[in-house]
Amino acid sequence: MSNTATPPAINSTLTGDAARTRSTDPDTSHEAADSNGYLLALSQREVLWLLERHGPLPDYVLERLHAEHWDAMGMAPASRFTGQRLRTARQELVELGLVEATGAKVPVVKHGAKRRTKTKVWRIRTATTEEAARA
């Protein structure tokens, strides 16, 4: 996988910001909504970057690699995205058609659990032959 930045087509998909405030809300509410939209797009870009760099991954590995990436950039641990935010960002990318499940499931042992569970593996979605022909 390459170390390149997120492809322009993905960037343009993630820059849209849905309205989350009413026109009658105070300015501070609008500022907070704008800030939140930036963080949502940033978490989605982080998931895409990790999948592009490392290939197909289950969520728990995405979380670990995100922490390692943040540490390598010198970011404060408190500024990391939570596992829940990363899983939500991944699901948002699934709904946008940018990420898909590979069909594979890998075993994961949850800390303290007595039984093994399996989790899905996620990858960046590539255009199918049919979609490429339409483009």
N, C-alpha and C positions, 0 to 999 in steps of 0.2 A: 504494500500500500504506500501511497505517496505522502509526503509531508506538506503538500500544498494546502493553500487556504481553501475555504469552502467555495465550491463552484458558483459563478455568478447567478445561474438559474436558481439555485437554492437560496442565495442571498435575497433575490428579489421576491421570492415566495414568503420569506420570513420577515420582511420589513413592514408589511401591512399592519396597521394597528386598529383593531375594532374599538368602537366607542364603548366605554365602560362607565361613563358619567352622564348625568342629565345636564341640559343647558342651564338649568337653574342652580346647579351645584356651585359651591365657592371655588375660586381659582386653585386653592390648595388641593381640592379633590381632583381637578383636572391634571395638576402637576404630578400627583401621586399615581394617577392612572397612566400617564405618559411614562413615568419611571418604571412602573410595573411591566408595561409593554416591552420596554427595553430589556428587562431582566428575563422575561419569557423568551424573547428572541435569542438572548445570549445563552440561555440554558439549552435551547433547541440547537443552536450552532455548536455548542460544546458536544452534545450527543452526536451530531453529524460528523464533527471533526474526529471524535474518537472512533466512530465506525469506519470512517474513511482511512484513518491512519492504521488501525489495528485489524480491520476486517470484521466479520460477524462476531457478535458478543452477546452473552446473556446480561441481564440487568445488573446482577451483583458484580460482574467484572467491569461494566461501565462505571459503576460507583467507585470501585477501587482505582481504576485508571484515571478517573476525574480527580480524585484526591492526589494521586501522584503527579498529574499534570499541573494542578494548582500549586503544589509544593515546588515543583521544578521552576515555575514562573515566579516564585517568591511571593505568592499571594497568601494573605493571612488565612489560617485554617477556618476562622469564623466566617470568611466570605465564600466558602465552598457551597455549592448547591447540595441540598439534602438528597438522600436517595429517593425520597418521594417526588421531589421536584424533577429529578432526572428521569424517573419512570413516567411521570406525567408528560414531560417534554418529548420523550420517546413515543408515547401514545399519540400526542398531538401530531408528530411527524408521520405516524402511521395513518392518521386520519387525513393528512395532507397528501398522502400517496408517495412520500419520500423515503419511508422506511417500511420494511416488511419482515415478517417472521420467515426464517429459512425452512421451517418444517422440522428442524432438528430440535431435540430437547436434551439437555445435559443434566446430570444429577448434581444436586447441591445439598450439602448438609447444613441445615440451619443450626447456629450455635445453640447447644443445649437440647436439640431435638433428638429423639430416639429413632426416628425413621427418616429415610431419605426421600426427598421430593425431587421433581424434575422441573426445569424452567426452560422457557423458550429462548432461542437464539435469534438475534435481530441483525439485519444487514441493511445497507443503503439499497433502495429499490432501483433497479435498472429498467430501462424501457424494454418492453417486450417487442418482438419482431413486428407484431401488428401495430403497436403504438409508434414504432420507429417509421413504419411505412406511411402512417398518417401525417407525420411531422414534416 
